[in-house]
Amino acid sequence: VQWQHHLRYRREKEFAEVLRKIPTYSMWDDHDYGPNNSDGTASGKENSLLGWKQFWANPATGAASVPGSFYKFSRGEVDFFMVDGRYHRSPDESPDDAEKRMLGDAQFEWLMDGLKSSQAKFKVIASGSTLQESEVDGWRIYTFARHRLLDAIKAESISGVMYFAGDVHRSLVHEHHESERVGYPLIEVISSGVANSKTLSFATIDFDTEAKDPKVRVRIIHGDGKVHDDKSWSLSQL
């Protein structure tokens, strides 16, 4: 089933043109992985992961003893941590307590080790699931996992962290309402809608790491070509 879908959208000429001409990195969400709002209990997830690796030319994914689609890559002085919010995830309907996991403990340790050792000016955590926007299938209903991440960023004094997501069929940029747990504005960028929304929206992120005070600029662009949001932050703010 997954193979047929991978093939089907690669037959869309516009998307095929993007893949041919633009360096592309990918992270899956529920429908690339399994059923709607699926989690670590999904049957056949090993085959979904195998197909994902075959169709996307990402860097090596997972770790030696931890399967999954997570990996890291860098573009200039920006490190991207692509986290897998499906393979090791607790079910959404699980009690929202200290046992409920979004990434699983091993992947969380991988992420924190990477963030702590990063020398990049900006660090982007990218995942399919939103931090706040989804009320039914995101970090919002994983309080322990969310707070563990935000508190660890503050405890380790890791600067320049941003969060990039999709899923909710609309695009936006905001400062997370729990930014005080981090100690600086935690920017969440959602790029979701270029294929499945009335606005056909998407987000762009531009980094200027050569400025005296490096900057990041986020724009939300709709299919009509109009820029509907345009916000910038300096690294000194993050």
Buried (B, 14 or more C-beta within 10 A) or exposed (E): EBEEEBEEEEEEEEEEEEBEEEEEBBBBBBBBBBEEBBBBEBEEBEEBBBBBBEBBEBEEBBBEEBBBBBBBEEBEBBBBBBBBBBBBBBEBEBEBEEEBBBBBEBBBEBBBEBBEEBEBBBBBBBBBBBBBBBEEBBBBBBEBBBBBBBEBBBEEEBBBBBBBBBBBBBBBBBBBEBBEBBBBBBBBBBBBBBEEBEBBBBBBBEBBBEEEEBBBBBBBBBEEEEEEBEBEBEBEBB
